[in-house]
Amino acid sequence: MTKTLIVSYTPRVGSNTKQLVDYFIDTTKDKTEITVLDLTKNAPDLLLEEKLNLYVKRNFGGVVLTEEEQQVMFKNDKMVNQVLEADFIVLASPIFNMSVPATVKAWVDVVIQAGITFTQTEMGPKGLCENKQALVLMTSGSDFNIEPLKSVNFATPLVNACFGLMGIPATNITAFGLQQYPDKIEEMLASSKKEIDFLSKKWF
Ligand SMILES: Cc1cc2nc3c(=O)[nH]c(=O)nc-3n(C[C@H](O)[C@H](O)[C@H](O)COP(=O)(O)O)c2cc1C
């Protein structure tokens, strides 16, 4: 059976993004083995001075870390391993301030690891993750499908590029404008759920 990693950041009580990711889980849990990383309860450690320098020493410098140093990196390394073990990755998040919430970016910074999920070549970075696919489920208050916001949607291009850096093609299912079009919330979520059905039939 395939393995699917759900990475979810949906902290708001009554979250619409959670509705979508829960729908994905409910409709696919018999077809794939699901692991959930709830970033609202288990956030990655930020790359502050100690962790960033251990990362650079190990991943760029090729230095083997001591047991103690490995312990410091353990939590974040577990998150990278979850990506390596998955066939499919679903990232669910709202847009915050034109981009992804800081907690989601922190996860991205942790799972993109030189020598593990990507490598540097003369031609530029090359993804090391093969045969994986990602789904990005994203919602927003305003409509990022049209200008003037379309040009300042840094969220979906960012996550797509970051998955791409690891060699993982990403599909986006978005419900943009949930506060801008309050009368259409149910219609938009239903449409996203149809897209989820379509994709999950392709995947599983
Ligand atoms: C801190 C914060 C920042 C937000 N920034 C934006 C934004 O830049 N653009 C936007 O359209 N909506 C923004 N929103 C609204 C959310 O993206 C929108 O309500 C989303 O659907 C919330 O998802 P949820 O229902 O899963 O909580 C923001 C909400 C919060 C709480």
The ligand as an SDF file (V2000), in Angstrom:
LIG
                    3D

 31 33  0  0  0  0  0  0  0  0999 V2000
   -2.7610   36.0260   10.4410 C   0  0  0  0  0  0  0  0  0  0  0  0
   -3.6340   35.9400    9.2240 C   0  0  0  0  0  0  0  0  0  0  0  0
   -3.1960   36.4710    8.0430 C   0  0  0  0  0  0  0  0  0  0  0  0
   -3.9770   36.3880    6.8950 C   0  0  0  0  0  0  0  0  0  0  0  0
   -3.5120   36.9140    5.7300 N   0  0  0  0  0  0  0  0  0  0  0  0
   -4.2860   36.8330    4.6360 C   0  0  0  0  0  0  0  0  0  0  0  0
   -3.8210   37.3560    3.3900 C   0  0  0  0  0  0  0  0  0  0  0  0
   -2.7310   37.8710    3.2610 O   0  0  0  0  0  0  0  0  0  0  0  0
   -4.6520   37.2670    2.3280 N   0  0  0  0  0  0  0  0  0  0  0  0
   -5.8810   36.6900    2.4150 C   0  0  0  0  0  0  0  0  0  0  0  0
   -6.5840   36.6370    1.4320 O   0  0  0  0  0  0  0  0  0  0  0  0
   -6.3220   36.1660    3.5600 N   0  0  0  0  0  0  0  0  0  0  0  0
   -5.5510   36.2200    4.6600 C   0  0  0  0  0  0  0  0  0  0  0  0
   -6.0080   35.6990    5.8260 N   0  0  0  0  0  0  0  0  0  0  0  0
   -7.3030   35.0050    5.8190 C   0  0  0  0  0  0  0  0  0  0  0  0
   -7.1200   33.5040    5.6770 C   0  0  0  0  0  0  0  0  0  0  0  0
   -6.2370   33.1700    4.6450 O   0  0  0  0  0  0  0  0  0  0  0  0
   -8.4640   32.8910    5.3330 C   0  0  0  0  0  0  0  0  0  0  0  0
   -9.4310   33.2500    6.2570 O   0  0  0  0  0  0  0  0  0  0  0  0
   -8.3090   31.3920    5.2630 C   0  0  0  0  0  0  0  0  0  0  0  0
   -9.3930   30.8440    4.5730 O   0  0  0  0  0  0  0  0  0  0  0  0
   -8.2860   30.8380    6.6860 C   0  0  0  0  0  0  0  0  0  0  0  0
   -8.2410   29.4600    6.6140 O   0  0  0  0  0  0  0  0  0  0  0  0
   -8.9640   28.5980    7.7310 P   0  0  0  0  0  0  0  0  0  0  0  0
  -10.4420   28.6810    7.4970 O   0  0  0  0  0  0  0  0  0  0  0  0
   -8.4090   27.2580    7.4830 O   0  0  0  0  0  0  0  0  0  0  0  0
   -8.5520   29.1470    9.0460 O   0  0  0  0  0  0  0  0  0  0  0  0
   -5.2530   35.7780    6.9750 C   0  0  0  0  0  0  0  0  0  0  0  0
   -5.6990   35.2430    8.1720 C   0  0  0  0  0  0  0  0  0  0  0  0
   -4.9030   35.3240    9.2930 C   0  0  0  0  0  0  0  0  0  0  0  0
   -5.4110   34.7260   10.5840 C   0  0  0  0  0  0  0  0  0  0  0  0
  1  2  1  0
  2  3  1  0
  2 30  2  0
  3  4  2  0
  4  5  1  0
  4 28  1  0
  5  6  2  0
  6  7  1  0
  6 13  1  0
  7  8  2  0
  7  9  1  0
  9 10  1  0
 10 11  2  0
 10 12  1  0
 12 13  2  0
 13 14  1  0
 14 15  1  0
 14 28  1  0
 15 16  1  0
 16 17  1  0
 16 18  1  0
 18 19  1  0
 18 20  1  0
 20 21  1  0
 20 22  1  0
 22 23  1  0
 23 24  1  0
 24 25  2  0
 24 26  1  0
 24 27  1  0
 28 29  2  0
 29 30  1  0
 30 31  1  0
M  END
$$$$
